[in-house]
């Protein structure tokens, strides 16, 4: 299971996401979705929320494009 290190100020969330394997990244996305659903309206009270889904989708798109460049035509 993937772990977010909130106390680690040396690594931005984007950096942590890049270090995850594909299955860990998908697990993290799923857990973020469950947490968002569970917290519901409480998340709207937080001033600076991290856009987990956007960051994860960007990383998945990057990985997908990198894989497609490696495939022989």
N, C-alpha and C positions, 0 to 999 in steps of 0.2 A: 504494500500500500504506500502511496506517495505521502510525503509529509511536507507541509508548508512551514518554513522556519521564520516566524514573525520576529524573533529576537535577533535574527541575523541581518543586521543593517548593511553588511558588506555585499549582499546579493539581492538585487531587485527581483521582484516576482517574475519578470520576463526571463531573467537568467535562471531562476529555479525551474521554470517551465521548460526551458531548453535542455536541462539536464535529465528530464524524465524520459523513460522509455515510452514507446507508443501506448502500451497497455496501462502504464502508470498515468499517463496524460489523460487517457479516456476515463480512468477511475477517478482522477481528480475532477474532471469535468462533471462526471455523474454525481460525485459527492457535493460539488458546488451547487448543482441543480437541486439536490435534496435539501441542502441547507437553506437555499434561497426560498424554496417552497415552505419549509418549516418556519423560518423567521418571518416570512410574509411582510407585513406592514412595518415591522421593526427595522427592516433594511432601509426603508425610505427615510427614517429618522437619522441615519448615519450621514454626516456631512460629506465625507470623502470615501465613497465606496470604490472598491477595486473592480474593474470590469473583467472578471475572470473569464467569462464566456468569450469575450472578444479576443483576449490574449491567447486563449487556448485555440480558438478557431484560426487565428493568424498563424500560430505555430504549426497547426495541422496542415494548413494551406502551403506553408513554406516547405514542410517535409514532403508533401505530395508532389509539389513542383520539382523538388530536388530529385525525388525518385524517378519522375517521368523523364528527366534529363539523362539519367543513367541508363534507361532502357534502350536497347538497340532498336532501330526502326526497321 
